[in-house]
Structures are given as structure tokens and as C-alpha cells.
Amino acid sequence: MSVYPTKLAKRGDGRLLIEWSDGEQRSYSFSELRDNCPCASCREKRSQPPAATTLLPVLSAAEARPLEVQGMKPVGNYAYSIEFSDGHDTGIYTFEFLRELGRVESE
Ligand SMILES: [Zn+2]
């Protein structure tokens, strides 16, 4: 029997809180979720060695704003797709994967 989220909330401190069916509460920073995006293009980007340039990356206006989670949509009954404020929304975060990320809240 696998666990599933029973409640999603954006907290005032800029973290996402997920309550799970077994009572566990985990919080996630938006950038942690974005950095671990499981979609194919992000996985490919992460597997590449860092570019050997010393130029500063040029950020688009959307990238320069603080990153936010703009929406989460259920995918089947096993995952969420997360839409980020930088326009990226192709990552499918399975419940199993979400349980590996974030940190357990002490309460
Ligand atoms: Zn991605």
C-alpha cells in the first residue's frame, strides 16, 4: 500500500508543504523541486559537465524572478506535474519521488 498526498499548501516562507496519508508532513523549497525536475531535458542537462566558460549566464526575465510553484496537477493517481514560474511544466513528480525530496517537519 503506497502513501499519497492528502494536502498541498504553499507556506508563507516560500516552501511547499505536503501532508501524506500516513500522517507525515514534508516541506520542499521550490528550487529543490525545480533542480530535481525529472523530465528528460532536465535530466540531460544535469548529466552534462558544466560548460567551460566563465561568462555569466544570461537570465531571462522569468528566470530572474524568484522561483515559485504556480500549479500542481494530479497525473493519474501516482504523480503530480508541477508548473514553475519560469514556465517549465514538463516534470512529472511521482509520489515515491516526492517522498525522497524535501525534509520532514518536526511537528
Ligand atoms: Zn524539467
Backbone and ligand atoms as CSV (ligand in chain L), in Angstrom:
chain,resi,resn,atom,element,x,y,z
A,1,MET,N,N,0.858,-1.191,0.000
A,1,MET,CA,C,0.000,0.000,0.000
A,1,MET,C,C,0.895,1.242,0.000
A,2,SER,N,N,0.794,2.066,-1.005
A,2,SER,CA,C,1.681,3.221,-1.055
A,2,SER,C,C,0.970,4.456,-0.503
A,3,VAL,N,N,1.777,5.395,-0.049
A,3,VAL,CA,C,1.211,6.610,0.521
A,3,VAL,C,C,0.935,7.623,-0.585
A,4,TYR,N,N,0.041,8.534,-0.284
A,4,TYR,CA,C,-0.319,9.552,-1.251
A,4,TYR,C,C,-0.570,10.859,-0.503
A,5,PRO,N,N,-0.441,11.999,-1.200
A,5,PRO,CA,C,-0.649,13.286,-0.531
A,5,PRO,C,C,-2.122,13.487,-0.178
A,6,THR,N,N,-2.366,14.011,1.009
A,6,THR,CA,C,-3.734,14.338,1.393
A,6,THR,C,C,-3.954,15.843,1.397
A,7,LYS,N,N,-2.862,16.605,1.424
A,7,LYS,CA,C,-2.997,18.059,1.449
A,7,LYS,C,C,-1.747,18.703,0.870
A,8,LEU,N,N,-1.962,19.719,0.043
A,8,LEU,CA,C,-0.858,20.508,-0.514
A,8,LEU,C,C,-1.066,21.946,-0.094
A,9,ALA,N,N,-0.015,22.599,0.327
A,9,ALA,CA,C,-0.157,24.005,0.698
A,9,ALA,C,C,1.143,24.737,0.431
A,10,LYS,N,N,1.005,25.989,-0.001
A,10,LYS,CA,C,2.172,26.856,-0.120
A,10,LYS,C,C,2.296,27.611,1.176
A,11,ARG,N,N,3.432,27.507,1.819
A,11,ARG,CA,C,3.606,28.216,3.077
A,11,ARG,C,C,4.159,29.606,2.848
A,12,GLY,N,N,3.977,30.456,3.854
A,12,GLY,CA,C,4.432,31.837,3.738
A,12,GLY,C,C,5.937,31.958,3.584
A,13,ASP,N,N,6.688,30.957,4.056
A,13,ASP,CA,C,8.144,31.058,3.968
A,13,ASP,C,C,8.673,30.565,2.630
A,14,GLY,N,N,7.800,30.421,1.657
A,14,GLY,CA,C,8.250,30.043,0.328
A,14,GLY,C,C,8.547,28.570,0.186
A,15,ARG,N,N,7.924,27.749,0.992
A,15,ARG,CA,C,8.096,26.309,0.850
A,15,ARG,C,C,6.739,25.668,0.605
A,16,LEU,N,N,6.802,24.548,-0.074
A,16,LEU,CA,C,5.600,23.770,-0.321
A,16,LEU,C,C,5.477,22.723,0.781
A,17,LEU,N,N,4.276,22.610,1.322
A,17,LEU,CA,C,4.058,21.613,2.361
A,17,LEU,C,C,3.137,20.524,1.815
A,18,ILE,N,N,3.543,19.287,2.004
A,18,ILE,CA,C,2.685,18.169,1.604
A,18,ILE,C,C,2.408,17.304,2.824
A,19,GLU,N,N,1.128,17.072,3.060
A,19,GLU,CA,C,0.727,16.118,4.086
A,19,GLU,C,C,0.412,14.801,3.414
A,20,TRP,N,N,0.910,13.732,4.022
A,20,TRP,CA,C,0.772,12.409,3.399
A,20,TRP,C,C,-0.234,11.558,4.142
A,21,SER,N,N,-0.705,10.541,3.451
A,21,SER,CA,C,-1.762,9.688,4.012
A,21,SER,C,C,-1.313,8.932,5.261
A,22,ASP,N,N,-0.012,8.818,5.475
A,22,ASP,CA,C,0.448,8.157,6.700
A,22,ASP,C,C,0.725,9.172,7.814
A,23,GLY,N,N,0.349,10.450,7.579
A,23,GLY,CA,C,0.491,11.454,8.617
A,23,GLY,C,C,1.790,12.241,8.543
A,24,GLU,N,N,2.718,11.816,7.699
A,24,GLU,CA,C,3.985,12.537,7.591
A,24,GLU,C,C,3.766,13.863,6.876
A,25,GLN,N,N,4.458,14.906,7.366
A,25,GLN,CA,C,4.437,16.205,6.693
A,25,GLN,C,C,5.842,16.500,6.205
A,26,ARG,N,N,5.953,16.818,4.944
A,26,ARG,CA,C,7.259,17.174,4.388
A,26,ARG,C,C,7.156,18.553,3.763
A,27,SER,N,N,8.246,19.325,3.882
A,27,SER,CA,C,8.265,20.620,3.209
A,27,SER,C,C,9.384,20.626,2.182
A,28,TYR,N,N,9.158,21.403,1.137
A,28,TYR,CA,C,10.041,21.417,-0.034
A,28,TYR,C,C,10.292,22.855,-0.427
A,29,SER,N,N,11.538,23.184,-0.740
A,29,SER,CA,C,11.768,24.501,-1.325
A,29,SER,C,C,11.482,24.403,-2.818
A,30,PHE,N,N,10.994,25.499,-3.372
A,30,PHE,CA,C,10.647,25.481,-4.793
A,30,PHE,C,C,11.862,25.165,-5.648
A,31,SER,N,N,13.016,25.714,-5.253
A,31,SER,CA,C,14.196,25.488,-6.091
A,31,SER,C,C,14.672,24.036,-5.990
A,32,GLU,N,N,14.448,23.414,-4.830
A,32,GLU,CA,C,14.819,21.992,-4.734
A,32,GLU,C,C,13.990,21.164,-5.714
A,33,LEU,N,N,12.700,21.464,-5.765
A,33,LEU,CA,C,11.834,20.734,-6.696
A,33,LEU,C,C,12.262,20.986,-8.132
A,34,ARG,N,N,12.547,22.257,-8.429
A,34,ARG,CA,C,12.931,22.605,-9.802
A,34,ARG,C,C,14.265,21.947,-10.177
A,35,ASP,N,N,15.232,21.966,-9.236
A,35,ASP,CA,C,16.550,21.396,-9.516
A,35,ASP,C,C,16.490,19.886,-9.715
A,36,ASN,N,N,15.485,19.261,-9.150
A,36,ASN,CA,C,15.359,17.814,-9.277
A,36,ASN,C,C,14.311,17.416,-10.303
A,37,CYS,N,N,13.958,18.332,-11.159
A,37,CYS,CA,C,12.929,18.048,-12.153
A,37,CYS,C,C,13.269,16.770,-12.909
A,38,PRO,N,N,12.329,15.814,-12.919
A,38,PRO,CA,C,12.642,14.516,-13.511
A,38,PRO,C,C,12.373,14.423,-15.010
A,39,CYS,N,N,12.060,15.516,-15.685
A,39,CYS,CA,C,11.769,15.400,-17.116
A,39,CYS,C,C,13.052,15.138,-17.901
A,40,ALA,N,N,12.892,14.660,-19.108
A,40,ALA,CA,C,14.040,14.197,-19.893
A,40,ALA,C,C,15.056,15.303,-20.147
A,41,SER,N,N,14.580,16.516,-20.479
A,41,SER,CA,C,15.546,17.558,-20.828
A,41,SER,C,C,16.319,18.031,-19.594
A,42,CYS,N,N,15.676,18.078,-18.430
A,42,CYS,CA,C,16.413,18.479,-17.225
A,42,CYS,C,C,17.401,17.403,-16.809
A,43,ARG,N,N,17.000,16.134,-16.947
A,43,ARG,CA,C,17.931,15.055,-16.601
A,43,ARG,C,C,19.163,15.126,-17.488
A,44,GLU,N,N,18.937,15.417,-18.763
A,44,GLU,CA,C,20.047,15.513,-19.709
A,44,GLU,C,C,20.967,16.674,-19.349
A,45,LYS,N,N,20.350,17.822,-19.001
A,45,LYS,CA,C,21.134,18.990,-18.623
A,45,LYS,C,C,22.014,18.696,-17.406
A,46,ARG,N,N,21.435,17.996,-16.422
A,46,ARG,CA,C,22.188,17.715,-15.202
A,46,ARG,C,C,23.324,16.738,-15.438
A,47,SER,N,N,23.179,15.889,-16.464
A,47,SER,CA,C,24.210,14.878,-16.693
A,47,SER,C,C,25.376,15.432,-17.503
A,48,GLN,N,N,25.197,16.639,-18.049
A,48,GLN,CA,C,26.286,17.222,-18.826
A,48,GLN,C,C,27.286,17.906,-17.906
A,49,PRO,N,N,28.570,17.854,-18.261
A,49,PRO,CA,C,29.553,18.573,-17.455
A,49,PRO,C,C,29.311,20.067,-17.561
A,50,PRO,N,N,29.667,20.827,-16.515
A,50,PRO,CA,C,29.457,22.274,-16.570
A,50,PRO,C,C,30.221,22.884,-17.737
A,51,ALA,N,N,29.644,23.855,-18.386
A,51,ALA,CA,C,30.289,24.485,-19.525
A,51,ALA,C,C,31.594,25.154,-19.082
A,52,ALA,N,N,32.603,25.059,-19.931
A,52,ALA,CA,C,33.918,25.575,-19.574
A,52,ALA,C,C,34.047,27.053,-19.906
A,53,THR,N,N,33.039,27.791,-19.600
A,53,THR,CA,C,33.085,29.217,-19.877
A,53,THR,C,C,32.979,29.981,-18.563
A,54,THR,N,N,33.574,31.151,-18.517
A,54,THR,CA,C,33.478,31.948,-17.304
A,54,THR,C,C,32.449,33.064,-17.460
A,55,LEU,N,N,31.767,33.071,-18.594
A,55,LEU,CA,C,30.736,34.092,-18.783
A,55,LEU,C,C,29.576,33.844,-17.832
A,56,LEU,N,N,28.993,34.910,-17.356
A,56,LEU,CA,C,27.806,34.760,-16.538
A,56,LEU,C,C,26.638,34.341,-17.420
A,57,PRO,N,N,25.835,33.433,-16.933
A,57,PRO,CA,C,24.664,33.069,-17.749
A,57,PRO,C,C,23.707,34.237,-17.859
A,58,VAL,N,N,23.116,34.369,-19.016
A,58,VAL,CA,C,22.133,35.434,-19.209
A,58,VAL,C,C,20.762,34.887,-18.819
A,59,LEU,N,N,20.162,35.517,-17.845
A,59,LEU,CA,C,18.866,35.053,-17.377
A,59,LEU,C,C,17.750,35.781,-18.110
A,60,SER,N,N,16.736,35.037,-18.463
A,60,SER,CA,C,15.544,35.689,-18.999
A,60,SER,C,C,14.800,36.354,-17.840
A,61,ALA,N,N,13.876,37.230,-18.171
A,61,ALA,CA,C,13.127,37.933,-17.123
A,61,ALA,C,C,12.447,36.931,-16.194
A,62,ALA,N,N,11.897,35.869,-16.763
A,62,ALA,CA,C,11.190,34.879,-15.944
A,62,ALA,C,C,12.158,34.170,-15.005
A,63,GLU,N,N,13.369,33.894,-15.485
A,63,GLU,CA,C,14.337,33.188,-14.654
A,63,GLU,C,C,14.878,34.065,-13.534
A,64,ALA,N,N,14.879,35.390,-13.762
A,64,ALA,CA,C,15.457,36.295,-12.784
A,64,ALA,C,C,14.520,36.536,-11.600
A,65,ARG,N,N,13.239,36.274,-11.784
A,65,ARG,CA,C,12.301,36.405,-10.658
A,65,ARG,C,C,12.491,35.233,-9.714
A,66,PRO,N,N,12.164,35.446,-8.430
A,66,PRO,CA,C,12.262,34.307,-7.524
A,66,PRO,C,C,11.373,33.173,-8.016
A,67,LEU,N,N,11.923,31.986,-7.972
A,67,LEU,CA,C,11.200,30.830,-8.490
A,67,LEU,C,C,10.014,30.489,-7.593
A,68,GLU,N,N,8.920,30.155,-8.227
A,68,GLU,CA,C,7.715,29.768,-7.487
A,68,GLU,C,C,7.073,28.564,-8.131
A,69,VAL,N,N,6.339,27.829,-7.341
A,69,VAL,CA,C,5.469,26.808,-7.908
A,69,VAL,C,C,4.138,27.477,-8.206
A,70,GLN,N,N,3.728,27.440,-9.463
A,70,GLN,CA,C,2.480,28.112,-9.822
A,70,GLN,C,C,1.290,27.185,-9.821
A,71,GLY,N,N,1.549,25.916,-10.003
A,71,GLY,CA,C,0.421,24.998,-10.006
A,71,GLY,C,C,0.898,23.561,-9.943
A,72,MET,N,N,0.046,22.708,-9.400
A,72,MET,CA,C,0.333,21.281,-9.376
A,72,MET,C,C,-0.915,20.555,-9.849
A,73,LYS,N,N,-0.722,19.687,-10.835
A,73,LYS,CA,C,-1.865,18.957,-11.365
A,73,LYS,C,C,-1.668,17.474,-11.131
A,74,PRO,N,N,-2.697,16.789,-10.640
A,74,PRO,CA,C,-2.551,15.343,-10.467
A,74,PRO,C,C,-2.368,14.652,-11.814
A,75,VAL,N,N,-1.493,13.674,-11.851
A,75,VAL,CA,C,-1.285,12.846,-13.037
A,75,VAL,C,C,-1.652,11.425,-12.633
A,76,GLY,N,N,-2.737,10.901,-13.200
A,76,GLY,CA,C,-3.224,9.601,-12.755
A,76,GLY,C,C,-3.436,9.661,-11.251
A,77,ASN,N,N,-3.142,8.581,-10.549
A,77,ASN,CA,C,-3.198,8.665,-9.095
A,77,ASN,C,C,-1.853,8.297,-8.503
A,78,TYR,N,N,-0.796,8.690,-9.185
A,78,TYR,CA,C,0.542,8.326,-8.729
A,78,TYR,C,C,1.517,9.491,-8.764
A,79,ALA,N,N,1.128,10.639,-9.300
A,79,ALA,CA,C,2.113,11.706,-9.508
A,79,ALA,C,C,1.445,13.072,-9.635
A,80,TYR,N,N,2.291,14.114,-9.587
A,80,TYR,CA,C,1.856,15.466,-9.901
A,80,TYR,C,C,2.753,16.028,-10.986
A,81,SER,N,N,2.169,16.811,-11.877
A,81,SER,CA,C,3.005,17.635,-12.733
A,81,SER,C,C,3.055,19.006,-12.070
A,82,ILE,N,N,4.233,19.590,-12.030
A,82,ILE,CA,C,4.414,20.863,-11.346
A,82,ILE,C,C,4.738,21.940,-12.364
A,83,GLU,N,N,3.999,23.046,-12.262
A,83,GLU,CA,C,4.248,24.179,-13.144
A,83,GLU,C,C,5.017,25.224,-12.348
A,84,PHE,N,N,6.191,25.595,-12.867
A,84,PHE,CA,C,7.026,26.581,-12.187
A,84,PHE,C,C,6.869,27.948,-12.830
A,85,SER,N,N,7.244,28.979,-12.056
A,85,SER,CA,C,7.074,30.341,-12.558
A,85,SER,C,C,8.020,30.669,-13.701
A,86,ASP,N,N,9.024,29.821,-13.950
A,86,ASP,CA,C,9.889,30.061,-15.112
A,86,ASP,C,C,9.302,29.443,-16.385
A,87,GLY,N,N,8.064,28.940,-16.273
A,87,GLY,CA,C,7.383,28.432,-17.454
A,87,GLY,C,C,7.573,26.947,-17.680
A,88,HIS,N,N,8.390,26.308,-16.836
A,88,HIS,CA,C,8.664,24.896,-17.025
A,88,HIS,C,C,7.580,24.047,-16.371
A,89,ASP,N,N,6.994,23.113,-17.129
A,89,ASP,CA,C,5.899,22.319,-16.554
A,89,ASP,C,C,5.881,20.883,-17.060
A,90,THR,N,N,7.027,20.384,-17.515
A,90,THR,CA,C,7.034,19.038,-18.096
A,90,THR,C,C,7.457,17.958,-17.110
A,91,GLY,N,N,7.827,18.365,-15.893
A,91,GLY,CA,C,8.271,17.365,-14.926
A,91,GLY,C,C,7.091,16.643,-14.288
A,92,ILE,N,N,7.168,15.331,-14.239
A,92,ILE,CA,C,6.160,14.519,-13.563
A,92,ILE,C,C,6.797,13.968,-12.292
A,93,TYR,N,N,6.312,14.425,-11.147
A,93,TYR,CA,C,6.895,14.031,-9.858
A,93,TYR,C,C,6.031,12.936,-9.257
A,94,THR,N,N,6.540,11.724,-9.261
A,94,THR,CA,C,5.763,10.632,-8.666
A,94,THR,C,C,5.743,10.806,-7.151
A,95,PHE,N,N,4.708,10.246,-6.507
A,95,PHE,CA,C,4.628,10.333,-5.046
A,95,PHE,C,C,5.883,9.744,-4.417
A,96,GLU,N,N,6.339,8.634,-4.976
A,96,GLU,CA,C,7.540,7.978,-4.469
A,96,GLU,C,C,8.733,8.931,-4.480
A,97,PHE,N,N,8.892,9.660,-5.592
A,97,PHE,CA,C,9.992,10.597,-5.733
A,97,PHE,C,C,9.837,11.756,-4.747
A,98,LEU,N,N,8.610,12.250,-4.592
A,98,LEU,CA,C,8.377,13.361,-3.670
A,98,LEU,C,C,8.679,12.967,-2.219
A,99,ARG,N,N,8.524,11.703,-1.918
A,99,ARG,CA,C,8.847,11.255,-0.558
A,99,ARG,C,C,10.344,11.229,-0.310
A,100,GLU,N,N,11.129,11.223,-1.395
A,100,GLU,CA,C,12.589,11.233,-1.236
A,100,GLU,C,C,13.129,12.656,-1.127
A,101,LEU,N,N,12.354,13.619,-1.606
A,101,LEU,CA,C,12.803,15.011,-1.578
A,101,LEU,C,C,12.272,15.696,-0.324
A,102,GLY,N,N,12.708,16.941,-0.123
A,102,GLY,CA,C,12.185,17.729,0.977
A,102,GLY,C,C,12.701,17.240,2.317
A,103,ARG,N,N,12.101,17.799,3.363
A,103,ARG,CA,C,12.500,17.383,4.697
A,103,ARG,C,C,11.258,17.193,5.566
A,104,VAL,N,N,11.406,16.306,6.524
A,104,VAL,CA,C,10.281,16.030,7.400
A,104,VAL,C,C,10.138,17.186,8.383
A,105,GLU,N,N,8.919,17.667,8.525
A,105,GLU,CA,C,8.641,18.718,9.512
A,105,GLU,C,C,8.528,18.081,10.881
A,106,SER,N,N,9.014,18.796,11.884
A,106,SER,CA,C,9.130,18.163,13.200
A,106,SER,C,C,7.780,17.952,13.904
A,107,GLU,N,N,6.788,18.791,13.620
A,107,GLU,CA,C,5.513,18.649,14.324
A,107,GLU,C,C,4.815,17.356,13.956
L,1,ZN,ZN,ZN,12.346,19.534,-16.400
